[in-house]
């Protein structure tokens, strides 16, 4: 049962002990007139400083194919020099939180244990093998070639411009891609 159901319909025996809403209270952000709740967060925006701004733009916009939503390029009168930035649309955003043991387990499965560090950016793509090749051709360093994970996605790991560790993942339908499909490519599973 969802924690976002109508509180009066919840089974008290199955209530989440962390649920802090008083009995009968509307969920946070709910319209008391019955409209759907408005989420408190409207957008996740990851802001990354790129020492080589032009290389980062070529990689993320041109090679990976993120769509430019907005850009700015100004001379700063305060002595900071030229200020430049770009907002790229990366599709739907989620924030995935792991404890250290989960991060180590995933690093073990995706990279044979090469640690990813505190932050890793993951992009879902249509073809992980093809996109991995395109991004290594565009200058990313390959950490781990595409491999099928136990949760049935094809994942690769790259060191990308602006110091980001990037995972590319392709969700696999049952039987969509097997290890033999990558035979003869630059990648092994």
C-alpha positions as CSV (number, residue, x, y, z in Angstrom):
1,X,0.0,0.0,0.0
2,X,1.4,3.4,-0.9
3,X,2.2,5.9,1.9
4,X,0.5,8.5,-0.3
5,X,-3.0,6.9,-0.1
6,X,-5.8,8.5,1.7
7,X,-4.9,8.3,5.4
8,X,-8.3,7.0,6.5
9,X,-8.0,4.1,4.0
10,X,-4.6,2.9,5.6
11,X,-4.4,-0.3,7.5
12,X,-3.0,0.8,10.9
13,X,-1.2,-2.5,11.2
14,X,0.8,-1.9,8.0
15,X,1.5,1.8,8.7
16,X,5.1,2.9,8.2
17,X,6.6,3.6,11.6
18,X,8.4,6.6,10.1
19,X,5.2,8.1,8.9
20,X,4.9,11.3,10.9
21,X,1.6,12.6,9.5
22,X,-1.0,12.8,12.2
23,X,-3.9,10.4,11.8
24,X,-6.4,11.9,9.3
25,X,-3.9,14.7,8.2
26,X,-3.6,15.5,4.5
27,X,-0.3,14.5,2.9
28,X,2.3,17.3,2.7
29,X,1.6,19.5,-0.3
30,X,-2.0,18.3,-0.6
31,X,-4.8,20.6,-1.7
32,X,-7.5,20.4,1.0
33,X,-10.1,20.6,-1.7
34,X,-9.1,17.1,-3.0
35,X,-6.7,18.1,-5.8
36,X,-3.5,16.0,-6.3
37,X,-0.7,16.9,-3.9
38,X,1.9,19.2,-5.4
39,X,5.4,17.9,-4.9
40,X,7.6,20.2,-2.9
41,X,10.5,19.8,-5.3
42,X,9.9,20.6,-9.0
43,X,13.3,19.9,-10.5
44,X,16.6,18.3,-9.6
45,X,19.5,20.3,-11.1
46,X,23.0,19.0,-10.8
47,X,25.5,21.9,-11.1
48,X,29.0,21.0,-12.1
49,X,32.0,23.2,-12.4
50,X,34.0,22.4,-15.5
51,X,37.5,23.9,-15.7
52,X,37.5,23.1,-19.5
53,X,34.0,24.4,-20.2
54,X,34.3,24.0,-24.0
55,X,35.3,20.3,-23.7
56,X,32.5,19.7,-21.2
57,X,29.9,21.2,-23.6
58,X,31.3,19.2,-26.6
59,X,31.0,16.0,-24.5
60,X,27.7,16.4,-22.7
61,X,25.7,18.4,-25.4
62,X,27.3,17.3,-28.6
63,X,28.5,13.7,-27.9
64,X,26.0,12.5,-25.3
65,X,23.2,14.5,-27.0
66,X,21.7,16.4,-24.0
67,X,19.5,19.2,-25.3
68,X,20.6,22.8,-24.5
69,X,17.8,24.6,-22.6
70,X,19.6,27.8,-21.8
71,X,23.1,29.3,-21.9
72,X,24.8,32.5,-20.8
73,X,28.1,34.1,-21.6
74,X,29.0,37.4,-19.8
75,X,32.0,39.5,-18.9
76,X,32.0,40.1,-15.2
77,X,32.7,43.7,-14.2
78,X,33.6,42.5,-10.7
79,X,37.0,41.1,-11.8
80,X,36.0,37.4,-12.0
81,X,36.4,37.4,-15.8
82,X,34.2,35.8,-18.3
83,X,31.3,33.8,-16.8
84,X,29.7,31.0,-18.9
85,X,27.1,28.4,-18.2
86,X,24.7,26.1,-19.9
87,X,21.6,24.2,-18.7
88,X,21.2,20.9,-20.5
89,X,18.0,18.8,-20.4
90,X,18.9,15.3,-19.2
91,X,15.4,13.9,-19.1
92,X,13.7,12.7,-16.0
93,X,15.8,13.2,-12.8
94,X,15.9,11.0,-9.7
95,X,18.1,11.1,-6.6
96,X,19.4,7.7,-5.7
97,X,20.8,7.4,-2.2
98,X,23.0,4.5,-1.1
99,X,24.8,3.6,2.1
100,X,28.5,2.8,1.7
101,X,27.9,-1.0,1.5
102,X,25.4,-0.6,-1.4
103,X,27.8,1.7,-3.3
104,X,30.6,-0.9,-2.9
105,X,28.3,-3.7,-4.0
106,X,27.3,-1.8,-7.1
107,X,30.9,-0.8,-7.9
108,X,31.8,-4.5,-7.6
109,X,29.1,-5.6,-10.0
110,X,29.6,-2.7,-12.5
111,X,33.4,-2.3,-12.4
112,X,34.9,-5.3,-10.5
113,X,35.4,-3.0,-7.6
114,X,36.7,0.2,-9.0
115,X,35.3,2.8,-6.5
116,X,33.0,5.5,-7.9
117,X,33.4,8.0,-5.1
118,X,30.8,10.1,-3.4
119,X,28.9,11.2,-6.5
120,X,28.3,9.3,-9.7
121,X,26.0,10.4,-12.5
122,X,23.9,7.8,-14.3
123,X,22.3,8.3,-17.7
124,X,19.7,5.9,-19.1
125,X,20.3,5.5,-22.8
126,X,18.7,3.6,-25.6
127,X,21.9,1.6,-26.5
128,X,24.6,1.4,-23.8
129,X,27.2,-0.2,-26.0
130,X,26.8,2.3,-28.8
131,X,26.7,5.3,-26.5
132,X,29.8,4.0,-24.6
133,X,31.7,3.8,-27.8
134,X,30.6,7.3,-28.9
135,X,31.6,8.8,-25.5
136,X,35.0,7.1,-25.4
137,X,35.5,8.4,-29.0
138,X,34.6,11.8,-27.6
139,X,37.3,11.6,-24.9
140,X,35.8,9.8,-21.9
141,X,38.0,7.2,-20.2
142,X,36.5,3.7,-20.1
143,X,36.4,2.4,-16.5
144,X,34.2,-0.7,-17.2
145,X,32.8,-1.9,-20.5
146,X,29.1,-2.6,-20.9
147,X,27.9,-5.6,-18.8
148,X,24.6,-7.1,-17.9
149,X,23.8,-6.6,-14.3
150,X,21.7,-8.8,-12.0
151,X,18.9,-6.3,-12.2
152,X,18.8,-6.7,-16.0
153,X,20.3,-3.6,-17.3
154,X,23.4,-3.2,-19.5
155,X,25.8,-0.8,-17.7
156,X,29.1,0.8,-18.4
157,X,31.2,3.2,-16.4
158,X,33.2,6.1,-17.7
159,X,35.4,8.9,-16.4
160,X,34.0,12.0,-18.1
161,X,34.9,15.6,-18.5
162,X,34.4,17.9,-15.5
163,X,35.7,15.1,-13.3
164,X,32.4,13.1,-13.3
165,X,32.2,9.4,-13.0
166,X,29.4,8.4,-15.3
167,X,27.3,5.2,-15.6
168,X,25.5,4.6,-18.8
169,X,22.6,2.1,-18.4
170,X,20.1,0.5,-20.8
171,X,17.1,-1.2,-19.3
172,X,16.8,-4.7,-20.8
173,X,13.6,-6.3,-21.7
174,X,13.6,-10.1,-21.1
175,X,15.8,-11.6,-23.8
176,X,16.7,-8.2,-25.3
177,X,20.4,-8.4,-25.0
178,X,22.6,-11.3,-23.9
179,X,26.4,-11.5,-23.4
180,X,26.7,-13.1,-26.8
181,X,25.2,-10.0,-28.4
182,X,28.4,-8.2,-27.5
183,X,30.8,-10.8,-29.0
184,X,32.9,-9.2,-31.7
185,X,32.5,-5.7,-30.3
186,X,35.1,-3.9,-28.3
187,X,33.3,-5.0,-25.1
188,X,33.2,-8.2,-23.1
189,X,30.9,-9.2,-20.3
